[in-house]
Amino acid sequence: MTSLDILNRTFVKNDRQAFDLVYDHLLSQGEKSFIYDSDCAYRAKDYDMEEESSERWYNGKSCAVGCLIKDAYYDENIELTPVDSDHILDIVRDSHPEWGIDSDSVVMLQLLQKIHDSIWPDSWEIMLNAAKELLFEENIIVKLRNDDYKKLYSNSVHSRDMASFIYEEMKIKASNDPGQESV
């Protein structure tokens, strides 16, 4: 049984469960999910480099959000679609009907996707730990929406900017972690 077979039988009900599932998945997988070794993918595909007309086949690799998409809802045509698109969010909602995905969930999914797409797998654990601390212990999203952070962040900007701001905070936190290499 593959990791994705197990994930297809697992349903999350909240952001923390989704985060923990992605955390465990990425660290156990230990490598990125790519299309043709260039673009990150929700689900990786392999094909025979020497045979252009060969069928691509599913090899079991998935990204941070791809592991949350059940096989019944995955379609190859979603590749390269941003995680915050209504289409992707609907697929994740359909995959986990008890999870009330809200704007905070979207920010978390964007951060997890950034970790998968932008960081080398050997640094995932430190970045995921920084994300966990900021999201769940420091409640950074709540802080960003209140008066304490108005000088650093404007509530009126799109959630994509919030994810970018938190991602930079994660990198700072990760680089300040004693005994860890810089990310």
KOLMINU-55062 format. One record per atom (N, C-alpha, C): residue in one letter; x, z, y. Coordinates in pm, whole numbers, padded with zeros to 5 digits, always signed. Each point is the difference from the previous one (the first is absolute). Layout:
residues N
aXZY...
//
This chain:
residues 183
m+00085+00000-00117m-00085+00000+00117m+00090+00000+00124t-00029-00090+00095t+00081-00009+00121t-00049+00099+00105s+00082+00015+00103s-00036+00086+00113s-00132-00044+00062l-00019-00132+00015l-00124-00048+00061l-00120+00019-00090d+00019+00001-00133d-00111+00032-00089d-00050+00142+00028i+00094+00092+00019i-00035+00138+00032i-00068+00007+00136l+00055-00072+00099l-00058+00001+00134l-00140-00057+00001n-00029-00097-00087n-00133-00058-00007n-00103+00099-00052r+00045+00106-00061r-00091+00103-00052r-00004+00123+00090t+00075-00003+00109t+00009+00114+00090t-00078-00031+00128f-00082+00093+00041f-00078-00016+00123f+00034+00113+00096v+00019-00035+00125v+00030+00102+00101v-00124+00028+00083k-00005+00120+00055k-00116+00043+00077k+00034+00034+00144n+00132+00006+00033n+00038+00034+00136n+00140-00053+00031d+00040+00013+00124d+00129-00052+00044d+00116+00065-00075r-00006+00129-00021r+00111+00068-00067r+00017-00049-00144q-00110-00018-00071q+00010-00052-00136q+00056-00142+00000a-00042-00082+00097a+00052-00137+00010a+00149+00003+00029f+00042+00085+00094f+00141+00011+00033f+00081+00042-00122d-00046+00103-00070d+00073+00049-00117d+00008-00106-00109l-00105-00077-00019l+00001-00107-00099l+00104-00107+00036v+00001-00040+00128v+00097-00100+00046v+00141+00056-00010y+00019+00123+00041y+00131+00067-00007y+00055-00009-00143d-00079+00047-00095d+00043-00001-00140d+00025-00143-00050h-00088-00092+00037h+00014-00139-00044h+00129-00063+00052l+00023+00012+00130l+00119-00065+00056l+00128+00059-00058l+00006+00131-00012l+00123+00061-00051l+00021-00033-00148s-00106-00009-00078s+00019-00034-00141s+00030-00149-00016q-00059-00085+00083q+00027-00143-00008q+00143-00031+00045g+00042+00061+00111g+00138-00010+00046g+00045-00135+00051e-00090-00092+00019e+00037-00129+00057e-00119-00061+00072k+00032-00089+00093k-00103-00064+00081k-00077-00104-00081s-00117-00027+00049s-00085-00106-00054s+00016-00121+00092f+00048-00112-00054f+00029-00119+00080f-00074-00123-00050i-00025-00093+00091i-00040-00136-00036i+00124-00085+00022y+00045-00065-00103y+00115-00090+00009y+00122+00064+00066d+00022+00128-00024d+00116+00072+00052d+00013+00000+00152s-00108-00022+00072s+00013+00001+00145s-00105+00089+00066d-00126-00029-00021d-00106+00076+00066d-00049+00112-00091c-00022+00117+00058c-00057+00109-00078c-00142-00038-00039a-00042+00049-00115a-00130-00039-00055a-00078+00121-00048y-00133-00013+00006y-00085+00104-00058y+00027+00007-00150r+00011-00116-00062r+00035-00010-00141r+00109-00106-00015a+00108+00035-00068a+00110-00094-00018a-00036-00105-00104k+00050-00117+00022k-00018-00111-00095k+00138-00051-00038d+00016-00036-00124d+00122-00065-00047d-00032-00144-00032y+00097-00084+00015y-00015-00138-00043y+00136-00054-00036d+00001-00107-00074d+00124-00063-00044d+00057-00082+00115m+00113+00044+00053m+00062-00067+00115m+00032-00146-00031e+00027-00031-00125e+00038-00136-00037e-00120-00090-00021e-00117+00056-00014e-00119-00080-00028e-00104+00025+00108e-00002-00086+00102e-00087+00021+00116e-00147+00007-00037s-00041-00072-00103s-00142-00003-00034s-00041+00113-00094s+00094+00088-00034s-00034+00106-00096s-00103+00096+00058e-00079+00055-00089e-00099+00099+00039e+00069+00129+00042r-00046+00060+00109r+00052+00131+00038r-00074+00103-00083w+00065+00106-00036w-00066+00102-00080w+00028+00138+00056y-00088+00089-00028y+00004+00137+00051y+00104+00080-00076n+00092+00065+00072n+00106+00073-00069n-00009+00152+00015g-00104+00051+00062g-00020+00144+00006g+00052+00070+00124k+00069-00070+00089k+00050+00062+00122k-00110-00004+00107s-00007+00107+00076s-00096+00001+00111s+00056+00083+00115c-00051-00027+00117c+00047+00072+00119c-00079+00129+00019a+00022+00063+00112a-00064+00127+00030a-00152-00011+00002v-00052-00105+00055v-00145-00018+00004v-00048-00075-00123g+00081-00089-00051g-00037-00076-00120g-00031+00089-00118c+00068+00114-00010c-00028+00091-00112c-00134+00069+00014l-00060-00007+00118l-00133+00058+00022l-00112-00101-00024i+00036-00124-00028i-00098-00106-00022i-00020-00018-00150k-00121+00021-00044k-00031-00016-00142k+00006-00149-00036d+00035-00027-00127d+00010-00138-00047d-00127-00080+00028a-00115+00062-00014a-00127-00070+00019a-00017-00053+00142y+00072+00057+00096y-00014-00040+00140y+00119-00078+00053y+00107-00004-00080y+00119-00073+00046y-00022-00150-00012d+00043-00071+00103d-00001-00146+00001d+00129-00045+00066e+00067-00093-00059e+00127-00050+00051e-00010-00046+00146n-00117-00037+00044n-00018-00050+00137n+00011+00108+00107i+00007+00127-00039i+00014+00106+00100i+00144+00018+00046e+00095-00059-00074e+00140+00017+00035e+00025-00043+00144l+00087+00073+00067l+00039-00020+00140l-00111+00034+00100t-00108+00062-00047t-00107+00047+00088t+00034+00142+00042p-00006+00031+00129p+00037+00135+00045p-00089+00109-00062v+00060+00114-00025v-00070+00111-00064v-00118+00049+00084d+00006-00015+00132d-00109+00049+00084d-00110-00104+00020s+00005-00112-00072s-00107-00099+00010s-00125+00053-00070d-00115-00039+00048d-00126+00045-00061d-00005-00039-00148h+00050-00117-00032h-00005-00048-00139h+00079+00092-00094i+00121+00035+00038i+00082+00089-00085i-00063+00138-00007l-00045+00052+00113l-00061+00133-00001l-00126+00002-00086d-00079-00108+00004d-00119-00007-00087d+00039+00001-00148i+00109-00069-00034i+00047-00003-00139i+00044+00140-00044v+00072+00071+00088v+00043+00135-00035v-00121+00092-00010r-00098-00017+00090r-00124+00081-00008r-00074-00027-00130d-00010-00128-00037d-00067-00034-00125d+00074+00057-00121s+00132+00005+00009s+00081+00054-00109s-00015+00152-00014h-00031+00067+00111h-00010+00148+00002h-00126+00039+00079p-00118-00020-00058p-00125+00019+00074p-00025+00142+00052e+00065+00100-00058e-00022+00137+00048e+00094+00039+00114w+00095-00086+00033w+00095+00027+00107w-00061-00050+00131g-00024+00089+00093g-00055-00036+00131g+00111-00046+00093i+00040-00124-00013i+00111-00054+00080i-00041-00006+00146d+00079+00066+00086d-00027+00000+00144d+00124-00049+00075s+00000+00013+00131s+00113-00051+00079s+00131+00074-00033d-00007+00128-00034d+00120+00073-00041d+00054-00055-00132s-00090-00036-00090s+00040-00059-00128s+00073-00131+00023v-00050-00079+00095v+00061-00130+00029v+00143+00020+00052v+00019+00096+00088v+00135+00029+00051v+00091+00040-00116m-00049+00085-00089m+00080+00041-00115m+00036-00121-00087l-00096-00087-00026l+00027-00120-00081l+00103-00090+00068q-00009-00013+00131q+00099-00080+00073q+00140+00060-00014l+00009+00132+00008l+00130+00067-00015l+00057-00020-00140l-00084+00016-00100l+00046-00019-00137l+00046-00144-00023q-00072-00095+00058q+00038-00140-00012q+00133-00025+00070k+00020+00061+00119k+00126-00015+00072k+00117+00054-00082i-00022+00111-00067i+00107+00057-00083i+00035-00099-00111h-00100-00053-00068h+00027-00096-00108h+00070-00124+00053d-00049-00053+00110d+00048-00130+00048d+00131+00007+00077s+00027+00112+00067s+00112+00006+00094s+00118+00085-00043i-00017+00081-00101i+00103+00094-00042i+00047-00037-00140w+00130+00014-00025w+00053-00023-00134w-00053+00107-00094p-00032-00037-00123p-00056+00097-00095p+00081+00129-00018d+00131-00007+00015d+00079+00123-00017d-00022+00100+00114s-00066-00041+00107s-00033+00090+00111s-00149+00032+00007w-00078-00050-00094w-00144+00025+00003w-00034+00148-00006e+00067+00074-00086e-00037+00140-00018e+00013+00079+00130i+00110-00019+00071i+00018+00076+00125i-00104-00042+00105m-00031-00130+00006m-00102-00046+00096m-00140+00047-00040l-00029-00003-00128l-00130+00048-00046l-00015+00150+00026n+00108+00075-00019n-00005+00144+00030n-00020+00025+00149a+00066-00080+00084a-00020+00012+00145a-00144-00034+00036a-00053-00104-00061a-00139-00039+00026a-00095+00111-00044k+00023+00056-00117k-00086+00108-00051k+00000+00118+00097e+00119+00036+00047e+00010+00113+00092e-00074-00029+00131l+00024-00118+00057l-00065-00034+00127l-00151-00012-00014l-00045-00065-00107l-00144-00025-00016l-00078+00124-00042f+00053+00075-00094f-00080+00105-00061f+00039+00142+00040e+00124+00021+00041e+00039+00134+00042e-00005+00015+00152e+00046-00103+00070e+00001+00006+00145e-00124-00064+00062n-00081-00066-00079n-00123-00065+00048n+00026-00085+00124i+00100-00087-00010i+00043-00077+00117i-00110-00088+00058i-00088-00052-00085i-00107-00086+00052i-00093+00080+00090v-00034+00121-00042v-00085+00087+00082v+00071+00032+00131k+00130+00034-00009k+00077+00032+00121k+00007-00119+00094l+00015-00119-00056l+00008-00119+00086l-00130-00026+00074r-00108+00050-00053r-00130-00022+00062r-00040+00111+00098n+00084+00104+00011n-00036+00106+00094n+00096+00001+00120d-00023+00089+00090d+00074+00003+00126d+00150+00025-00015d+00043+00068-00105d+00141+00034-00016d+00092-00123-00001y-00049-00111-00049y+00085-00117-00018y-00034-00115+00096k-00087+00022+00097k-00043-00110+00086k+00116-00066+00074k+00106+00075+00027k+00114-00060+00067k+00079-00092-00093l-00006+00028-00129l+00073-00081-00098l-00083-00116-00052y-00130+00019-00003y-00084-00097-00068y-00136-00006+00069s-00051-00120+00019s-00131-00017+00062s-00107-00019-00107n-00106+00078+00008n-00110-00011-00098n-00071-00134+00006s+00017-00072+00109s-00075-00124+00016s+00062-00120-00071v+00119+00014-00053v+00063-00114-00066v-00046-00012-00144h+00019-00115-00056h-00043-00032-00135h+00071+00086-00104s-00064+00024-00113s+00059+00085-00104s+00133-00055-00051r+00021-00132+00009r+00129-00057-00042r+00112+00062+00082d-00024+00024+00129d+00102+00061+00083d+00022+00145-00040m-00106+00068-00043m+00014+00137-00045m+00089+00003-00125a-00023-00092-00093a+00082-00006-00121a+00146-00027+00036s+00024-00088+00096s+00138-00030+00041s+00065+00123+00062f-00074+00073+00083f+00053+00122+00061f+00036+00102-00108i-00090+00023-00095i+00025+00098-00106i+00116-00047-00088y+00009-00129-00025y+00109-00053-00081y+00135+00032+00065e+00009-00015+00130e+00125+00034+00070e+00027+00150-00010e-00103+00081+00008e+00016+00145-00017e+00048+00032-00142m-00051-00072-00099m+00043+00020-00139m+00148-00031-00015k+00044-00109+00061k+00141-00037-00010k+00089+00107+00063i-00042+00055+00112i+00076+00107+00065i+00006+00122-00091k-00115+00039-00054k-00007+00116-00089k+00086-00023-00123a-00008-00119-00057a+00078-00031-00121a+00150+00001+00029s+00040-00050+00115s+00143-00005+00031s+00056+00138+00034n-00087+00093+00037n+00042+00138+00028n-00001+00090-00121d-00044-00053-00114d-00006+00078-00124d+00142+00019-00053p+00049+00124-00007p+00137+00023-00046p+00019-00049-00143g+00117-00059-00023g+00033-00046-00134g-00057-00136-00036q-00072-00064+00093q-00059-00130-00028q+00073-00106+00079e+00010-00118-00060e+00059-00113+00071e-00098-00048+00105s+00052-00061+00101s-00085-00056+00105s-00081-00117-00053v-00125-00008+00047v-00088-00110-00043v-00004-00109+00103
//
